[in-house]
Amino acid sequence: MIALALLIALGAFALLALASDRHQHRWDGIDIAWRRRGGLALVALTFVTAFAAWGPVYGAIGGFGLLMLGAGASFLALNLTQR
């Protein structure tokens, strides 16, 4: 369940990063508004899976940690591969 929450967090921030002005040209598949909505929905789903994995107290802490890890990995990957 923790690995699933991590994958969801990575997907959330990948969508949010691809909706930003700097990286929106990399993927023309989905409209920018839908990328943002999908990213925010995946952020909420990350918290749901983190709460399911760790419970109410550690789920909040783990959810924020997974979101920070997902944000860092997504933005690092996009910025290091920029042309």
mmCIF file of the N, C-alpha and C atoms, coordinates in Angstrom:
data_MODEL
# 
_entry.id   MODEL 
# 
loop_
_atom_site.group_PDB 
_atom_site.id 
_atom_site.type_symbol 
_atom_site.label_atom_id 
_atom_site.label_alt_id 
_atom_site.label_comp_id 
_atom_site.label_asym_id 
_atom_site.label_entity_id 
_atom_site.label_seq_id 
_atom_site.pdbx_PDB_ins_code 
_atom_site.Cartn_x 
_atom_site.Cartn_y 
_atom_site.Cartn_z 
_atom_site.occupancy 
_atom_site.B_iso_or_equiv 
_atom_site.pdbx_formal_charge 
_atom_site.auth_seq_id 
_atom_site.auth_comp_id 
_atom_site.auth_asym_id 
_atom_site.auth_atom_id 
_atom_site.pdbx_PDB_model_num 
ATOM 1   N N  . MET A 1 1  ? 0.827  -1.186 0.000   1.00 0.00 ? 1  MET A N  1 
ATOM 2   C CA . MET A 1 1  ? 0.000  0.000  0.000   1.00 0.00 ? 1  MET A CA 1 
ATOM 3   C C  . MET A 1 1  ? 0.879  1.262  0.000   1.00 0.00 ? 1  MET A C  1 
ATOM 4   N N  . ILE A 1 2  ? 2.021  1.198  0.683   1.00 0.00 ? 2  ILE A N  1 
ATOM 5   C CA . ILE A 1 2  ? 2.927  2.341  0.713   1.00 0.00 ? 2  ILE A CA 1 
ATOM 6   C C  . ILE A 1 2  ? 3.526  2.581  -0.671  1.00 0.00 ? 2  ILE A C  1 
ATOM 7   N N  . ALA A 1 3  ? 3.887  1.499  -1.351  1.00 0.00 ? 3  ALA A N  1 
ATOM 8   C CA . ALA A 1 3  ? 4.436  1.638  -2.706  1.00 0.00 ? 3  ALA A CA 1 
ATOM 9   C C  . ALA A 1 3  ? 3.392  2.225  -3.656  1.00 0.00 ? 3  ALA A C  1 
ATOM 10  N N  . LEU A 1 4  ? 2.152  1.837  -3.481  1.00 0.00 ? 4  LEU A N  1 
ATOM 11  C CA . LEU A 1 4  ? 1.077  2.395  -4.295  1.00 0.00 ? 4  LEU A CA 1 
ATOM 12  C C  . LEU A 1 4  ? 0.915  3.894  -4.034  1.00 0.00 ? 4  LEU A C  1 
ATOM 13  N N  . ALA A 1 5  ? 0.988  4.285  -2.767  1.00 0.00 ? 5  ALA A N  1 
ATOM 14  C CA . ALA A 1 5  ? 0.895  5.707  -2.428  1.00 0.00 ? 5  ALA A CA 1 
ATOM 15  C C  . ALA A 1 5  ? 2.059  6.486  -3.028  1.00 0.00 ? 5  ALA A C  1 
ATOM 16  N N  . LEU A 1 6  ? 3.247  5.895  -3.053  1.00 0.00 ? 6  LEU A N  1 
ATOM 17  C CA . LEU A 1 6  ? 4.396  6.560  -3.658  1.00 0.00 ? 6  LEU A CA 1 
ATOM 18  C C  . LEU A 1 6  ? 4.208  6.726  -5.161  1.00 0.00 ? 6  LEU A C  1 
ATOM 19  N N  . LEU A 1 7  ? 3.721  5.697  -5.822  1.00 0.00 ? 7  LEU A N  1 
ATOM 20  C CA . LEU A 1 7  ? 3.481  5.797  -7.262  1.00 0.00 ? 7  LEU A CA 1 
ATOM 21  C C  . LEU A 1 7  ? 2.410  6.842  -7.584  1.00 0.00 ? 7  LEU A C  1 
ATOM 22  N N  . ILE A 1 8  ? 1.391  6.917  -6.748  1.00 0.00 ? 8  ILE A N  1 
ATOM 23  C CA . ILE A 1 8  ? 0.342  7.915  -6.951  1.00 0.00 ? 8  ILE A CA 1 
ATOM 24  C C  . ILE A 1 8  ? 0.910  9.315  -6.751  1.00 0.00 ? 8  ILE A C  1 
ATOM 25  N N  . ALA A 1 9  ? 1.771  9.501  -5.741  1.00 0.00 ? 9  ALA A N  1 
ATOM 26  C CA . ALA A 1 9  ? 2.389  10.808 -5.505  1.00 0.00 ? 9  ALA A CA 1 
ATOM 27  C C  . ALA A 1 9  ? 3.291  11.200 -6.673  1.00 0.00 ? 9  ALA A C  1 
ATOM 28  N N  . LEU A 1 10 ? 4.035  10.242 -7.212  1.00 0.00 ? 10 LEU A N  1 
ATOM 29  C CA . LEU A 1 10 ? 4.872  10.535 -8.376  1.00 0.00 ? 10 LEU A CA 1 
ATOM 30  C C  . LEU A 1 10 ? 4.019  10.944 -9.578  1.00 0.00 ? 10 LEU A C  1 
ATOM 31  N N  . GLY A 1 11 ? 2.926  10.239 -9.798  1.00 0.00 ? 11 GLY A N  1 
ATOM 32  C CA . GLY A 1 11 ? 2.029  10.584 -10.893 1.00 0.00 ? 11 GLY A CA 1 
ATOM 33  C C  . GLY A 1 11 ? 1.373  11.933 -10.691 1.00 0.00 ? 11 GLY A C  1 
ATOM 34  N N  . ALA A 1 12 ? 1.023  12.249 -9.442  1.00 0.00 ? 12 ALA A N  1 
ATOM 35  C CA . ALA A 1 12 ? 0.381  13.530 -9.159  1.00 0.00 ? 12 ALA A CA 1 
ATOM 36  C C  . ALA A 1 12 ? 1.287  14.686 -9.529  1.00 0.00 ? 12 ALA A C  1 
ATOM 37  N N  . PHE A 1 13 ? 2.525  14.620 -9.090  1.00 0.00 ? 13 PHE A N  1 
ATOM 38  C CA . PHE A 1 13 ? 3.406  15.741 -9.369  1.00 0.00 ? 13 PHE A CA 1 
ATOM 39  C C  . PHE A 1 13 ? 3.959  15.720 -10.780 1.00 0.00 ? 13 PHE A C  1 
ATOM 40  N N  . ALA A 1 14 ? 3.943  14.571 -11.418 1.00 0.00 ? 14 ALA A N  1 
ATOM 41  C CA . ALA A 1 14 ? 4.290  14.560 -12.842 1.00 0.00 ? 14 ALA A CA 1 
ATOM 42  C C  . ALA A 1 14 ? 3.218  15.302 -13.632 1.00 0.00 ? 14 ALA A C  1 
ATOM 43  N N  . LEU A 1 15 ? 1.955  15.063 -13.311 1.00 0.00 ? 15 LEU A N  1 
ATOM 44  C CA . LEU A 1 15 ? 0.872  15.788 -13.991 1.00 0.00 ? 15 LEU A CA 1 
ATOM 45  C C  . LEU A 1 15 ? 0.896  17.274 -13.666 1.00 0.00 ? 15 LEU A C  1 
ATOM 46  N N  . LEU A 1 16 ? 1.134  17.616 -12.399 1.00 0.00 ? 16 LEU A N  1 
ATOM 47  C CA . LEU A 1 16 ? 1.181  19.028 -12.036 1.00 0.00 ? 16 LEU A CA 1 
ATOM 48  C C  . LEU A 1 16 ? 2.375  19.729 -12.676 1.00 0.00 ? 16 LEU A C  1 
ATOM 49  N N  . ALA A 1 17 ? 3.490  19.042 -12.782 1.00 0.00 ? 17 ALA A N  1 
ATOM 50  C CA . ALA A 1 17 ? 4.659  19.643 -13.426 1.00 0.00 ? 17 ALA A CA 1 
ATOM 51  C C  . ALA A 1 17 ? 4.428  19.818 -14.916 1.00 0.00 ? 17 ALA A C  1 
ATOM 52  N N  . LEU A 1 18 ? 3.782  18.841 -15.541 1.00 0.00 ? 18 LEU A N  1 
ATOM 53  C CA . LEU A 1 18 ? 3.506  18.951 -16.966 1.00 0.00 ? 18 LEU A CA 1 
ATOM 54  C C  . LEU A 1 18 ? 2.411  19.980 -17.269 1.00 0.00 ? 18 LEU A C  1 
ATOM 55  N N  . ALA A 1 19 ? 1.726  20.446 -16.248 1.00 0.00 ? 19 ALA A N  1 
ATOM 56  C CA . ALA A 1 19 ? 0.739  21.510 -16.432 1.00 0.00 ? 19 ALA A CA 1 
ATOM 57  C C  . ALA A 1 19 ? 1.356  22.892 -16.219 1.00 0.00 ? 19 ALA A C  1 
ATOM 58  N N  . SER A 1 20 ? 2.595  22.950 -15.750 1.00 0.00 ? 20 SER A N  1 
ATOM 59  C CA . SER A 1 20 ? 3.234  24.239 -15.513 1.00 0.00 ? 20 SER A CA 1 
ATOM 60  C C  . SER A 1 20 ? 3.648  24.887 -16.828 1.00 0.00 ? 20 SER A C  1 
ATOM 61  N N  . ASP A 1 21 ? 3.872  26.182 -16.782 1.00 0.00 ? 21 ASP A N  1 
ATOM 62  C CA . ASP A 1 21 ? 4.237  26.915 -17.994 1.00 0.00 ? 21 ASP A CA 1 
ATOM 63  C C  . ASP A 1 21 ? 5.568  26.450 -18.566 1.00 0.00 ? 21 ASP A C  1 
ATOM 64  N N  . ARG A 1 22 ? 6.460  26.047 -17.710 1.00 0.00 ? 22 ARG A N  1 
ATOM 65  C CA . ARG A 1 22 ? 7.800  25.668 -18.159 1.00 0.00 ? 22 ARG A CA 1 
ATOM 66  C C  . ARG A 1 22 ? 7.832  24.315 -18.873 1.00 0.00 ? 22 ARG A C  1 
ATOM 67  N N  . HIS A 1 23 ? 6.978  23.391 -18.471 1.00 0.00 ? 23 HIS A N  1 
ATOM 68  C CA . HIS A 1 23 ? 7.048  22.030 -19.003 1.00 0.00 ? 23 HIS A CA 1 
ATOM 69  C C  . HIS A 1 23 ? 5.822  21.605 -19.800 1.00 0.00 ? 23 HIS A C  1 
ATOM 70  N N  . GLN A 1 24 ? 4.876  22.497 -20.053 1.00 0.00 ? 24 GLN A N  1 
ATOM 71  C CA . GLN A 1 24 ? 3.642  22.098 -20.721 1.00 0.00 ? 24 GLN A CA 1 
ATOM 72  C C  . GLN A 1 24 ? 3.862  21.682 -22.167 1.00 0.00 ? 24 GLN A C  1 
ATOM 73  N N  . HIS A 1 25 ? 4.950  22.086 -22.782 1.00 0.00 ? 25 HIS A N  1 
ATOM 74  C CA . HIS A 1 25 ? 5.214  21.744 -24.175 1.00 0.00 ? 25 HIS A CA 1 
ATOM 75  C C  . HIS A 1 25 ? 5.681  20.297 -24.356 1.00 0.00 ? 25 HIS A C  1 
ATOM 76  N N  . ARG A 1 26 ? 5.993  19.614 -23.284 1.00 0.00 ? 26 ARG A N  1 
ATOM 77  C CA . ARG A 1 26 ? 6.525  18.254 -23.376 1.00 0.00 ? 26 ARG A CA 1 
ATOM 78  C C  . ARG A 1 26 ? 5.477  17.201 -23.698 1.00 0.00 ? 26 ARG A C  1 
ATOM 79  N N  . TRP A 1 27 ? 4.227  17.488 -23.414 1.00 0.00 ? 27 TRP A N  1 
ATOM 80  C CA . TRP A 1 27 ? 3.180  16.486 -23.618 1.00 0.00 ? 27 TRP A CA 1 
ATOM 81  C C  . TRP A 1 27 ? 1.918  17.186 -24.097 1.00 0.00 ? 27 TRP A C  1 
ATOM 82  N N  . ASP A 1 28 ? 1.501  16.871 -25.290 1.00 0.00 ? 28 ASP A N  1 
ATOM 83  C CA . ASP A 1 28 ? 0.326  17.515 -25.879 1.00 0.00 ? 28 ASP A CA 1 
ATOM 84  C C  . ASP A 1 28 ? -0.921 16.639 -25.792 1.00 0.00 ? 28 ASP A C  1 
ATOM 85  N N  . GLY A 1 29 ? -0.881 15.560 -25.039 1.00 0.00 ? 29 GLY A N  1 
ATOM 86  C CA . GLY A 1 29 ? -1.974 14.607 -25.017 1.00 0.00 ? 29 GLY A CA 1 
ATOM 87  C C  . GLY A 1 29 ? -3.237 15.101 -24.338 1.00 0.00 ? 29 GLY A C  1 
ATOM 88  N N  . ILE A 1 30 ? -3.111 15.753 -23.204 1.00 0.00 ? 30 ILE A N  1 
ATOM 89  C CA . ILE A 1 30 ? -4.270 16.165 -22.410 1.00 0.00 ? 30 ILE A CA 1 
ATOM 90  C C  . ILE A 1 30 ? -4.204 17.680 -22.199 1.00 0.00 ? 30 ILE A C  1 
ATOM 91  N N  . ASP A 1 31 ? -5.353 18.323 -22.142 1.00 0.00 ? 31 ASP A N  1 
ATOM 92  C CA . ASP A 1 31 ? -5.430 19.755 -21.896 1.00 0.00 ? 31 ASP A CA 1 
ATOM 93  C C  . ASP A 1 31 ? -4.826 20.089 -20.530 1.00 0.00 ? 31 ASP A C  1 
ATOM 94  N N  . ILE A 1 32 ? -4.281 21.288 -20.413 1.00 0.00 ? 32 ILE A N  1 
ATOM 95  C CA . ILE A 1 32 ? -3.589 21.695 -19.191 1.00 0.00 ? 32 ILE A CA 1 
ATOM 96  C C  . ILE A 1 32 ? -4.527 21.710 -17.989 1.00 0.00 ? 32 ILE A C  1 
ATOM 97  N N  . ALA A 1 33 ? -5.749 22.145 -18.170 1.00 0.00 ? 33 ALA A N  1 
ATOM 98  C CA . ALA A 1 33 ? -6.702 22.173 -17.051 1.00 0.00 ? 33 ALA A CA 1 
ATOM 99  C C  . ALA A 1 33 ? -6.970 20.761 -16.528 1.00 0.00 ? 33 ALA A C  1 
ATOM 100 N N  . TRP A 1 34 ? -7.046 19.784 -17.429 1.00 0.00 ? 34 TRP A N  1 
ATOM 101 C CA . TRP A 1 34 ? -7.272 18.404 -16.992 1.00 0.00 ? 34 TRP A CA 1 
ATOM 102 C C  . TRP A 1 34 ? -6.048 17.831 -16.310 1.00 0.00 ? 34 TRP A C  1 
ATOM 103 N N  . ARG A 1 35 ? -4.857 18.252 -16.703 1.00 0.00 ? 35 ARG A N  1 
ATOM 104 C CA . ARG A 1 35 ? -3.642 17.806 -16.013 1.00 0.00 ? 35 ARG A CA 1 
ATOM 105 C C  . ARG A 1 35 ? -3.634 18.301 -14.582 1.00 0.00 ? 35 ARG A C  1 
ATOM 106 N N  . ARG A 1 36 ? -4.018 19.573 -14.401 1.00 0.00 ? 36 ARG A N  1 
ATOM 107 C CA . ARG A 1 36 ? -4.058 20.123 -13.039 1.00 0.00 ? 36 ARG A CA 1 
ATOM 108 C C  . ARG A 1 36 ? -5.106 19.419 -12.187 1.00 0.00 ? 36 ARG A C  1 
ATOM 109 N N  . ARG A 1 37 ? -6.290 19.214 -12.745 1.00 0.00 ? 37 ARG A N  1 
ATOM 110 C CA . ARG A 1 37 ? -7.350 18.529 -11.986 1.00 0.00 ? 37 ARG A CA 1 
ATOM 111 C C  . ARG A 1 37 ? -6.948 17.105 -11.645 1.00 0.00 ? 37 ARG A C  1 
ATOM 112 N N  . GLY A 1 38 ? -6.354 16.422 -12.605 1.00 0.00 ? 38 GLY A N  1 
ATOM 113 C CA . GLY A 1 38 ? -5.893 15.055 -12.356 1.00 0.00 ? 38 GLY A CA 1 
ATOM 114 C C  . GLY A 1 38 ? -4.792 15.004 -11.320 1.00 0.00 ? 38 GLY A C  1 
ATOM 115 N N  . GLY A 1 39 ? -3.877 15.958 -11.382 1.00 0.00 ? 39 GLY A N  1 
ATOM 116 C CA . GLY A 1 39 ? -2.801 16.015 -10.388 1.00 0.00 ? 39 GLY A CA 1 
ATOM 117 C C  . GLY A 1 39 ? -3.328 16.265 -8.992  1.00 0.00 ? 39 GLY A C  1 
ATOM 118 N N  . LEU A 1 40 ? -4.278 17.181 -8.862  1.00 0.00 ? 40 LEU A N  1 
ATOM 119 C CA . LEU A 1 40 ? -4.853 17.460 -7.545  1.00 0.00 ? 40 LEU A CA 1 
ATOM 120 C C  . LEU A 1 40 ? -5.676 16.284 -7.030  1.00 0.00 ? 40 LEU A C  1 
ATOM 121 N N  . ALA A 1 41 ? -6.355 15.588 -7.921  1.00 0.00 ? 41 ALA A N  1 
ATOM 122 C CA . ALA A 1 41 ? -7.095 14.392 -7.504  1.00 0.00 ? 41 ALA A CA 1 
ATOM 123 C C  . ALA A 1 41 ? -6.130 13.309 -7.024  1.00 0.00 ? 41 ALA A C  1 
ATOM 124 N N  . LEU A 1 42 ? -4.986 13.180 -7.692  1.00 0.00 ? 42 LEU A N  1 
ATOM 125 C CA . LEU A 1 42 ? -4.005 12.189 -7.260  1.00 0.00 ? 42 LEU A CA 1 
ATOM 126 C C  . LEU A 1 42 ? -3.337 12.585 -5.945  1.00 0.00 ? 42 LEU A C  1 
ATOM 127 N N  . VAL A 1 43 ? -3.206 13.878 -5.685  1.00 0.00 ? 43 VAL A N  1 
ATOM 128 C CA . VAL A 1 43 ? -2.692 14.321 -4.379  1.00 0.00 ? 43 VAL A CA 1 
ATOM 129 C C  . VAL A 1 43 ? -3.642 13.871 -3.278  1.00 0.00 ? 43 VAL A C  1 
ATOM 130 N N  . ALA A 1 44 ? -4.933 14.061 -3.490  1.00 0.00 ? 44 ALA A N  1 
ATOM 131 C CA . ALA A 1 44 ? -5.921 13.616 -2.503  1.00 0.00 ? 44 ALA A CA 1 
ATOM 132 C C  . ALA A 1 44 ? -5.897 12.094 -2.350  1.00 0.00 ? 44 ALA A C  1 
ATOM 133 N N  . LEU A 1 45 ? -5.736 11.384 -3.461  1.00 0.00 ? 45 LEU A N  1 
ATOM 134 C CA . LEU A 1 45 ? -5.680 9.928  -3.403  1.00 0.00 ? 45 LEU A CA 1 
ATOM 135 C C  . LEU A 1 45 ? -4.425 9.440  -2.685  1.00 0.00 ? 45 LEU A C  1 
ATOM 136 N N  . THR A 1 46 ? -3.338 10.209 -2.762  1.00 0.00 ? 46 THR A N  1 
ATOM 137 C CA . THR A 1 46 ? -2.130 9.866  -2.016  1.00 0.00 ? 46 THR A CA 1 
ATOM 138 C C  . THR A 1 46 ? -2.410 9.870  -0.523  1.00 0.00 ? 46 THR A C  1 
ATOM 139 N N  . PHE A 1 47 ? -3.148 10.874 -0.052  1.00 0.00 ? 47 PHE A N  1 
ATOM 140 C CA . PHE A 1 47 ? -3.485 10.919 1.365   1.00 0.00 ? 47 PHE A CA 1 
ATOM 141 C C  . PHE A 1 47 ? -4.397 9.764  1.763   1.00 0.00 ? 47 PHE A C  1 
ATOM 142 N N  . VAL A 1 48 ? -5.327 9.416  0.914   1.00 0.00 ? 48 VAL A N  1 
ATOM 143 C CA . VAL A 1 48 ? -6.239 8.305  1.224   1.00 0.00 ? 48 VAL A CA 1 
ATOM 144 C C  . VAL A 1 48 ? -5.447 7.006  1.360   1.00 0.00 ? 48 VAL A C  1 
ATOM 145 N N  . THR A 1 49 ? -4.531 6.743  0.432   1.00 0.00 ? 49 THR A N  1 
ATOM 146 C CA . THR A 1 49 ? -3.757 5.501  0.510   1.00 0.00 ? 49 THR A CA 1 
ATOM 147 C C  . THR A 1 49 ? -2.753 5.543  1.657   1.00 0.00 ? 49 THR A C  1 
ATOM 148 N N  . ALA A 1 50 ? -2.206 6.720  1.965   1.00 0.00 ? 50 ALA A N  1 
ATOM 149 C CA . ALA A 1 50 ? -1.292 6.818  3.106   1.00 0.00 ? 50 ALA A CA 1 
ATOM 150 C C  . ALA A 1 50 ? -2.037 6.573  4.414   1.00 0.00 ? 50 ALA A C  1 
ATOM 151 N N  . PHE A 1 51 ? -3.241 7.098  4.531   1.00 0.00 ? 51 PHE A N  1 
ATOM 152 C CA . PHE A 1 51 ? -4.047 6.842  5.733   1.00 0.00 ? 51 PHE A CA 1 
ATOM 153 C C  . PHE A 1 51 ? -4.413 5.365  5.827   1.00 0.00 ? 51 PHE A C  1 
ATOM 154 N N  . ALA A 1 52 ? -4.681 4.738  4.695   1.00 0.00 ? 52 ALA A N  1 
ATOM 155 C CA . ALA A 1 52 ? -5.010 3.315  4.707   1.00 0.00 ? 52 ALA A CA 1 
ATOM 156 C C  . ALA A 1 52 ? -3.802 2.474  5.079   1.00 0.00 ? 52 ALA A C  1 
ATOM 157 N N  . ALA A 1 53 ? -2.615 2.921  4.714   1.00 0.00 ? 53 ALA A N  1 
ATOM 158 C CA . ALA A 1 53 ? -1.408 2.148  4.988   1.00 0.00 ? 53 ALA A CA 1 
ATOM 159 C C  . ALA A 1 53 ? -0.914 2.334  6.420   1.00 0.00 ? 53 ALA A C  1 
ATOM 160 N N  . TRP A 1 54 ? -0.929 3.578  6.920   1.00 0.00 ? 54 TRP A N  1 
ATOM 161 C CA . TRP A 1 54 ? -0.303 3.861  8.206   1.00 0.00 ? 54 TRP A CA 1 
ATOM 162 C C  . TRP A 1 54 ? -1.268 4.235  9.317   1.00 0.00 ? 54 TRP A C  1 
ATOM 163 N N  . GLY A 1 55 ? -2.503 4.466  9.024   1.00 0.00 ? 55 GLY A N  1 
ATOM 164 C CA . GLY A 1 55 ? -3.444 4.877  10.052  1.00 0.00 ? 55 GLY A CA 1 
ATOM 165 C C  . GLY A 1 55 ? -3.567 6.387  10.112  1.00 0.00 ? 55 GLY A C  1 
ATOM 166 N N  . PRO A 1 56 ? -4.372 6.883  11.059  1.00 0.00 ? 56 PRO A N  1 
ATOM 167 C CA . PRO A 1 56 ? -4.693 8.313  11.077  1.00 0.00 ? 56 PRO A CA 1 
ATOM 168 C C  . PRO A 1 56 ? -3.537 9.227  11.468  1.00 0.00 ? 56 PRO A C  1 
ATOM 169 N N  . VAL A 1 57 ? -2.668 8.804  12.382  1.00 0.00 ? 57 VAL A N  1 
ATOM 170 C CA . VAL A 1 57 ? -1.594 9.686  12.842  1.00 0.00 ? 57 VAL A CA 1 
ATOM 171 C C  . VAL A 1 57 ? -0.415 9.648  11.887  1.00 0.00 ? 57 VAL A C  1 
ATOM 172 N N  . TYR A 1 58 ? 0.129  8.472  11.656  1.00 0.00 ? 58 TYR A N  1 
ATOM 173 C CA . TYR A 1 58 ? 1.290  8.353  10.792  1.00 0.00 ? 58 TYR A CA 1 
ATOM 174 C C  . TYR A 1 58 ? 0.933  8.490  9.318   1.00 0.00 ? 58 TYR A C  1 
ATOM 175 N N  . GLY A 1 59 ? -0.327 8.318  8.992   1.00 0.00 ? 59 GLY A N  1 
ATOM 176 C CA . GLY A 1 59 ? -0.765 8.488  7.607   1.00 0.00 ? 59 GLY A CA 1 
ATOM 177 C C  . GLY A 1 59 ? -0.597 9.915  7.121   1.00 0.00 ? 59 GLY A C  1 
ATOM 178 N N  . ALA A 1 60 ? -0.899 10.880 7.987   1.00 0.00 ? 60 ALA A N  1 
ATOM 179 C CA . ALA A 1 60 ? -0.723 12.286 7.609   1.00 0.00 ? 60 ALA A CA 1 
ATOM 180 C C  . ALA A 1 60 ? 0.755  12.611 7.425   1.00 0.00 ? 60 ALA A C  1 
ATOM 181 N N  . ILE A 1 61 ? 1.582  12.130 8.343   1.00 0.00 ? 61 ILE A N  1 
ATOM 182 C CA . ILE A 1 61 ? 3.022  12.370 8.241   1.00 0.00 ? 61 ILE A CA 1 
ATOM 183 C C  . ILE A 1 61 ? 3.592  11.668 7.013   1.00 0.00 ? 61 ILE A C  1 
ATOM 184 N N  . GLY A 1 62 ? 3.221  10.425 6.823   1.00 0.00 ? 62 GLY A N  1 
ATOM 185 C CA . GLY A 1 62 ? 3.701  9.677  5.665   1.00 0.00 ? 62 GLY A CA 1 
ATOM 186 C C  . GLY A 1 62 ? 3.183  10.232 4.356   1.00 0.00 ? 62 GLY A C  1 
ATOM 187 N N  . GLY A 1 63 ? 1.942  10.708 4.352   1.00 0.00 ? 63 GLY A N  1 
ATOM 188 C CA . GLY A 1 63 ? 1.376  11.298 3.143   1.00 0.00 ? 63 GLY A CA 1 
ATOM 189 C C  . GLY A 1 63 ? 2.135  12.539 2.709   1.00 0.00 ? 63 GLY A C  1 
ATOM 190 N N  . PHE A 1 64 ? 2.434  13.414 3.673   1.00 0.00 ? 64 PHE A N  1 
ATOM 191 C CA . PHE A 1 64 ? 3.214  14.603 3.327   1.00 0.00 ? 64 PHE A CA 1 
ATOM 192 C C  . PHE A 1 64 ? 4.622  14.227 2.881   1.00 0.00 ? 64 PHE A C  1 
ATOM 193 N N  . GLY A 1 65 ? 5.210  13.244 3.524   1.00 0.00 ? 65 GLY A N  1 
ATOM 194 C CA . GLY A 1 65 ? 6.546  12.795 3.116   1.00 0.00 ? 65 GLY A CA 1 
ATOM 195 C C  . GLY A 1 65 ? 6.556  12.226 1.708   1.00 0.00 ? 65 GLY A C  1 
ATOM 196 N N  . LEU A 1 66 ? 5.568  11.414 1.398   1.00 0.00 ? 66 LEU A N  1 
ATOM 197 C CA . LEU A 1 66 ? 5.484  10.854 0.047   1.00 0.00 ? 66 LEU A CA 1 
ATOM 198 C C  . LEU A 1 66 ? 5.232  11.937 -0.996  1.00 0.00 ? 66 LEU A C  1 
ATOM 199 N N  . LEU A 1 67 ? 4.423  12.932 -0.646  1.00 0.00 ? 67 LEU A N  1 
ATOM 200 C CA . LEU A 1 67 ? 4.191  14.030 -1.581  1.00 0.00 ? 67 LEU A CA 1 
ATOM 201 C C  . LEU A 1 67 ? 5.465  14.837 -1.813  1.00 0.00 ? 67 LEU A C  1 
ATOM 202 N N  . MET A 1 68 ? 6.244  15.061 -0.760  1.00 0.00 ? 68 MET A N  1 
ATOM 203 C CA . MET A 1 68 ? 7.503  15.784 -0.934  1.00 0.00 ? 68 MET A CA 1 
ATOM 204 C C  . MET A 1 68 ? 8.486  14.981 -1.781  1.00 0.00 ? 68 MET A C  1 
ATOM 205 N N  . LEU A 1 69 ? 8.536  13.684 -1.553  1.00 0.00 ? 69 LEU A N  1 
ATOM 206 C CA . LEU A 1 69 ? 9.408  12.824 -2.355  1.00 0.00 ? 69 LEU A CA 1 
ATOM 207 C C  . LEU A 1 69 ? 8.953  12.795 -3.806  1.00 0.00 ? 69 LEU A C  1 
ATOM 208 N N  . GLY A 1 70 ? 7.650  12.695 -4.031  1.00 0.00 ? 70 GLY A N  1 
ATOM 209 C CA . GLY A 1 70 ? 7.119  12.707 -5.388  1.00 0.00 ? 70 GLY A CA 1 
ATOM 210 C C  . GLY A 1 70 ? 7.377  14.027 -6.098  1.00 0.00 ? 70 GLY A C  1 
ATOM 211 N N  . ALA A 1 71 ? 7.225  15.126 -5.383  1.00 0.00 ? 71 ALA A N  1 
ATOM 212 C CA . ALA A 1 71 ? 7.476  16.439 -5.982  1.00 0.00 ? 71 ALA A CA 1 
ATOM 213 C C  . ALA A 1 71 ? 8.941  16.593 -6.346  1.00 0.00 ? 71 ALA A C  1 
ATOM 214 N N  . GLY A 1 72 ? 9.811  16.220 -5.441  1.00 0.00 ? 72 GLY A N  1 
ATOM 215 C CA . GLY A 1 72 ? 11.242 16.340 -5.714  1.00 0.00 ? 72 GLY A CA 1 
ATOM 216 C C  . GLY A 1 72 ? 11.686 15.477 -6.874  1.00 0.00 ? 72 GLY A C  1 
ATOM 217 N N  . ALA A 1 73 ? 11.221 14.246 -6.914  1.00 0.00 ? 73 ALA A N  1 
ATOM 218 C CA . ALA A 1 73 ? 11.620 13.337 -7.993  1.00 0.00 ? 73 ALA A CA 1 
ATOM 219 C C  . ALA A 1 73 ? 11.076 13.795 -9.337  1.00 0.00 ? 73 ALA A C  1 
ATOM 220 N N  . SER A 1 74 ? 9.838  14.240 -9.373  1.00 0.00 ? 74 SER A N  1 
ATOM 221 C CA . SER A 1 74 ? 9.242  14.680 -10.635 1.00 0.00 ? 74 SER A CA 1 
ATOM 222 C C  . SER A 1 74 ? 9.916  15.929 -11.182 1.00 0.00 ? 74 SER A C  1 
ATOM 223 N N  . PHE A 1 75 ? 10.097 16.925 -10.330 1.00 0.00 ? 75 PHE A N  1 
ATOM 224 C CA . PHE A 1 75 ? 10.701 18.147 -10.817 1.00 0.00 ? 75 PHE A CA 1 
ATOM 225 C C  . PHE A 1 75 ? 12.183 17.971 -11.134 1.00 0.00 ? 75 PHE A C  1 
ATOM 226 N N  . LEU A 1 76 ? 12.881 17.123 -10.379 1.00 0.00 ? 76 LEU A N  1 
ATOM 227 C CA . LEU A 1 76 ? 14.271 16.832 -10.716 1.00 0.00 ? 76 LEU A CA 1 
ATOM 228 C C  . LEU A 1 76 ? 14.370 16.143 -12.069 1.00 0.00 ? 76 LEU A C  1 
ATOM 229 N N  . ALA A 1 77 ? 13.517 15.171 -12.291 1.00 0.00 ? 77 ALA A N  1 
ATOM 230 C CA . ALA A 1 77 ? 13.551 14.439 -13.568 1.00 0.00 ? 77 ALA A CA 1 
ATOM 231 C C  . ALA A 1 77 ? 13.234 15.362 -14.741 1.00 0.00 ? 77 ALA A C  1 
ATOM 232 N N  . LEU A 1 78 ? 12.269 16.243 -14.575 1.00 0.00 ? 78 LEU A N  1 
ATOM 233 C CA . LEU A 1 78 ? 11.913 17.150 -15.664 1.00 0.00 ? 78 LEU A CA 1 
ATOM 234 C C  . LEU A 1 78 ? 12.990 18.210 -15.893 1.00 0.00 ? 78 LEU A C  1 
ATOM 235 N N  . ASN A 1 79 ? 13.594 18.709 -14.831 1.00 0.00 ? 79 ASN A N  1 
ATOM 236 C CA . ASN A 1 79 ? 14.597 19.765 -15.001 1.00 0.00 ? 79 ASN A CA 1 
ATOM 237 C C  . ASN A 1 79 ? 15.939 19.222 -15.467 1.00 0.00 ? 79 ASN A C  1 
ATOM 238 N N  . LEU A 1 80 ? 16.274 18.009 -15.113 1.00 0.00 ? 80 LEU A N  1 
ATOM 239 C CA . LEU A 1 80 ? 17.548 17.437 -15.553 1.00 0.00 ? 80 LEU A CA 1 
ATOM 240 C C  . LEU A 1 80 ? 17.496 16.963 -17.000 1.00 0.00 ? 80 LEU A C  1 
ATOM 241 N N  . THR A 1 81 ? 16.310 16.734 -17.523 1.00 0.00 ? 81 THR A N  1 
ATOM 242 C CA . THR A 1 81 ? 16.178 16.275 -18.906 1.00 0.00 ? 81 THR A CA 1 
ATOM 243 C C  . THR A 1 81 ? 15.716 17.394 -19.828 1.00 0.00 ? 81 THR A C  1 
ATOM 244 N N  . GLN A 1 82 ? 15.763 18.629 -19.350 1.00 0.00 ? 82 GLN A N  1 
ATOM 245 C CA . GLN A 1 82 ? 15.324 19.754 -20.194 1.00 0.00 ? 82 GLN A CA 1 
ATOM 246 C C  . GLN A 1 82 ? 16.339 20.016 -21.283 1.00 0.00 ? 82 GLN A C  1 
ATOM 247 N N  . ARG A 1 83 ? 15.826 20.400 -22.447 1.00 0.00 ? 83 ARG A N  1 
ATOM 248 C CA . ARG A 1 83 ? 16.719 20.690 -23.574 1.00 0.00 ? 83 ARG A CA 1 
ATOM 249 C C  . ARG A 1 83 ? 17.407 22.000 -23.426 1.00 0.00 ? 83 ARG A C  1 
# 
